[in-house]
């Protein structure tokens, strides 16, 4: 078939016939068995078909070329800018489209086209970054569902910043094992705010109590996160909690009482500005005066510093005896040793009250986890 004959024939051929001819031509072209002259003529015919007034013909062309690696780039780009039924198949499948092409499609702001980009296999880090930055919520949701996407941590953080209030996006992010811990904690806060503002929660238990319950739930979730965070992510979580005002004396002493010394030390390093080796040296072997000075350097007054010194001494004794830190025993000893201070100093009383409350909540959570594990074993 030469181009002139094809052009003349196409002027009078019915749409159905043109579709059949398009399928036959693309099938022959995809097989790659044409000589150079035949291939040149075939590509000229493909370019003509791209201008066909019938979307059915252009759709047949897109279907035939979507998976062809050697398809003419000019034809592929033309089809990618066609109406959605034609463009979608090319955008989702064509290997001819490079990252720059896909980033331009994402930047166009058309959610329907962005979603086709999100369906690709694979999606590179740079394309995913563009989607995280300017993608519409539906396309970002599809991106998170695609197991063949390479997402940088900064892209996950950007998605959380833009769409953390969207329940479906938030749920997808929570399900990701690679979600940075500070991003996870910020999503916990946004989930708590959403629950506290829920009409259902306000109607059921009142706005004041609902706010208190959700704040406690957020605190418990953050405590559990601090217990499981990997060492490399501790500085990021500490800094996030510090900026958000969550790195309170009650939070810190709970971490110490539960034996989460790595997190506690990371927090003290961030707040004091001292080196990690210096802080750990004081916590492990430092004298009481050095510990008091360390705790004062992170903003703890002379009333609260002794409570932290006591908790540190109890942790030291347990670690030197190769014993697990019993959170209940630490909490009990703190209450016993400082009850007189609590009677005289309201700040100590409030700290101990919070420590006991947090411990009880933590203990309930641990008991639930243990009970669920027994149920799972029995099943």
N, C-alpha and C positions, 0 to 999 in steps of 0.2 A: 504494500500500500504506500503510495507516495503522497506527500502532504497536499498537493494541489487536488488530487482526486478525492482525498478524504474531505477536504474543505468543500468541494463541490457537492459531494454526496450528503454531507451533514446539513446543507442548506435546506434540503427537502425531506430528509429522513425524519421519521417519527421519533418522539422522545424515547420510547421503549427500545427502538432499534439502536439509537445512539447510546443508550445505557449498555446494551449487549455488546456493541462495538467497543465501548470504553473498557468493559471488563475483559474482553478478549485481548485488547492492546496492552493493558496493564499486566495481565497474566503473562503474556509473551515477554514484555519488558522486564518483569521481575525475575524471570528465569535466567536472564543475563547471557543468552546464547546468540545475540545479534552481533553482526560485524559492525565496524565503526560507522559505516555509511547508514546501515539500517537503524542503528541506535540514534544517530543524529536526526534522522527523519521521524523516528518514533517520539523523540523528545519534543520535536516541533509539533507533532500531533497532540501530545499531552498538553503543551502550552495552549493550543487552540481549544482543547476540551475544557481547560480551566476557565475560559471565557464563555463557555456555553451558557445561554440564558436560562436553561432549566437546572434548578437545584438538584434534581434527581440525577442528572448526568454528572454534575460536579461531586455529588455524594458517591456515585459509583467510582469516580476517579480517586477520591479520598480513600475509599475502602481498598482499592487496588494498590495504592502507593503507601499506605500507612506504615507498613512494616518493611518497606524496601530501603535498604541502606544506601543504594546508589541512585535513589530517586533524584530528579533534578531539583536543586535547592530553590530555584526561582519558583517552580511549580508548587513545592511544599510550602513555601512562605506565603504564596498567594492563597492557597487553600486554608492555611492557618488563620488568615484574616477574613475568611468568608463567613457566611451566616453560621450560627451555632451548630446546626446539624452537620454541616460539612467540616467546620473547623475543629469540632470536638475530637473527632477520631484522630486527626493529624496531631493535635496538641498532646493528646494522651499517649500516642503510640510511636510517632515517627522518630527514628534514630537520627534523622537529618538535623533536627532542631538541637542546637547547642545551648549551653547554659545562658549565654547572652540573649538568645532568642526567647528562651523561657522567662528570663527575668523581665524582659520588655513586656511580655504577655501579662505577667503578674502585676507589673507597674501600671498597666492599663486601667486597673481598678474594676474590671468586669468580673464579678464573682463567679459567673458561670464558666468563664474561661480559666480563671484561677483554679477552680475545682478540677478541671481536666489536667492541669499541671500537677495538682496534688495527687492525682491517681497514677502518675507515671512510675515506672519501675526501671531503674531507681530514680530518686531525686537527690541531687547533690547538695552539699553543705551550703554552697552559695545561693542556689535556688531556694532552698528551705529558709535561708536567712532573709531573702527578699520577701518570701511569703510571711514570715514572722513579723516583718516590719510594716508591710502595707496590705497584706491579705485580708479579705473579708472573713467574718467569723465562720461561715459555712466552709470556706476553703481551708481555713486553718484547722477546723475539726477533721476534715478529710485527711489533711496532712498528718495529723497526729494518729490517725487510724491506719496509715500506710506503713507496714513493717519494713519497707524498702527505702525509707527516708533517712538521710544522715543529718541529724539535728545537733548543732553545737549547743553547749550549755548556755551561751549568751542568747541564742535564739529561743530556748525554752524560757529564759528569764524575760525576754521581750514579750513572748506570747502571754505569760502570766501577768505582766504589767498591763497589757492591752485588754485582755479578755478574762482576767481572774474573777470577775463578777458574773461571768456567764457559767451557769451550773454545769452544762455539758462539757465545755472546755476545761473547767476546773476538775471535773471527774476524770477526764482523759489524762490530765497532767498528774493527778494523784496516783494514777495507775502506773506511771512510768518509774522504773527503777533508777533511771539516770537523771531524775529531776534533782537539781542542787538543793541541799538541805535548807538554805536560807530562803529559796523560792517556795519550797514546801511549807515552811513556817509562815511565810507571808500569805499563802493561800489559806492556811488554817485560820488566820486572823480575818480574812475576807469572808470565809465561810461562816465564822462566828458572827460577824457583823450582819451577814445576810439572814442568819437564823434569828438574831435578836430583833431585826426589823420586820420579821415575818408577821403578817396579820394573824396567821394561825397561832403562832407562839404567844403573841400579845393577848389574843382572845382567850387562850387556854390558861395561861398562868400570870398574865399581867406583864407590862413592859419592864418594870423594875426587876422582878424576879427572873424574867426571861434573860435580861441583860446579865444578871449575876451568874446564872447557870451557864450561859454561853461563854462568859469570860473564864469560868472555872474549867469548862471543857477545852477551851483553847489553851489554857495553861497546862492542863494534863497532857494534851497532844504535844505541846512543845517540850514538856519534860520527857516524854517517851522518845521524841525525836532526838533530844540531847543525849539520851542513853544509847541510841543506836547509830548515831552519826559516825562516819569513818573519820580517822584522825586527820586526813588531808582536808576535810571540809569543816573542821572545828573552827578555824579562824573566821571563815565566811559566816558561819552561823552566829558566832559570838558577836561579830561586828553588826550583823543584822539585828540581833536582839538588843544590842547596846543603842543603836540608832532609834529603834522603835520603842525604847523605854522598858523593855521586858527583862533586862538584866538587873533585876531587883535583888536586894539582900535575901529575901525569902527564896527566890529562885536559885541563887548561888548556894545558899546553905543546904537546900534540898539536894542539889547536885553533889555536894560534899558528903552529906549524910548517906546518900545511896551508893557511895563509893565511886562515883563518876569523876574520878580525879583528873583524867585527861581533859575533860570539858572544863572542869573547875579551874585547872591550871591555865588553860587557854584563855578563859575569861579574865583571870587575874593579870595575865600578861598584857592583854588588850587594855585593861583599865589602868594598870600601873605604869605602863611604858617600860617596864624592866625586861631584860632578856628572859627567854624561856628557861635557860639553864639556871639563872639566878632564882627565879620564882620556884622552880622545882626543888632546888637545893634548900630553900627556906622551908618549903612544905614538908620535905622528907626529913631533914636533919636540923633545921634552924631552931635557935633558942626561942623561948616564949617572947622575949623582947623584940626579936627580929620578926616574929609572926605578927605581933601587934603593930609594929611599924609598917609591915607589908599591907595589912588590912586597912590601916588608916590611909595609906597611899591610894587606895581604890575608893575612898570616900566613906568608909565606915567610921563612925564616931567612936569615942572612947567607951560608949555604952554598949555598942554592938560588937566591937572587935573581940572582947573576951568570949562571946558565944562562939564565934568562928574559931578562936584558938582552941576551945574545948572540943569542938567537932573535929578539928585537925588532929588533936592529941588522941582522940578515940580511934580515928581512922589509922593513925600511925600504929597504935597498939595492936589493932586487928591485923594489919598487914605484916607486922613483925612476927606475929604468932602464926602466920600463914593461914589466917582464918578469914572467911568471907565477912564483909561488912554487913552486920545485921541492922538494917535501917530502923527497925523497931527499937532495938537496944540503944542506938545512937540518939534517937528522938527522946526516949525515956530518960537517958542520962542527961541530956541537955535540959529537959524540963526539971529534973531533980536538982541539978547543980545551979540552975539560974532562977529558980522560982522566987527566991528572995529579991534578986535583982529585978524581976518582973513586977514585984509589988511596989518597988520604988521608982522604976523607970518605965513609963508607958511604951517607949519605943521597943524595949526588950520584950515586954508583954505581948505587943502586937506581932513581933517577929516570931516568938515561940508559938503564938496562936496559929499563925500562918504555917509554920513548920509542921505542927501537929495536923492541921487541916489537910495540907498537901500530902503528908504521909498517909493519912487515912484514905484519901482518894487514890493515891498510888497503890496502897495495899489492896483496895477493892479491885482495882484494875488488874493487879497481879493475880488475885484469886479468880477473877473471871477467866483470864487467860489459862490458868492451870485447869480450871474446871472444863473449859472447852477442849483442852488437850486430852483430858481423860475421856471425854465423850468421843473424841475422834479415834482414840486408841480402842475404845470399846466397840466402835462401829467396824 
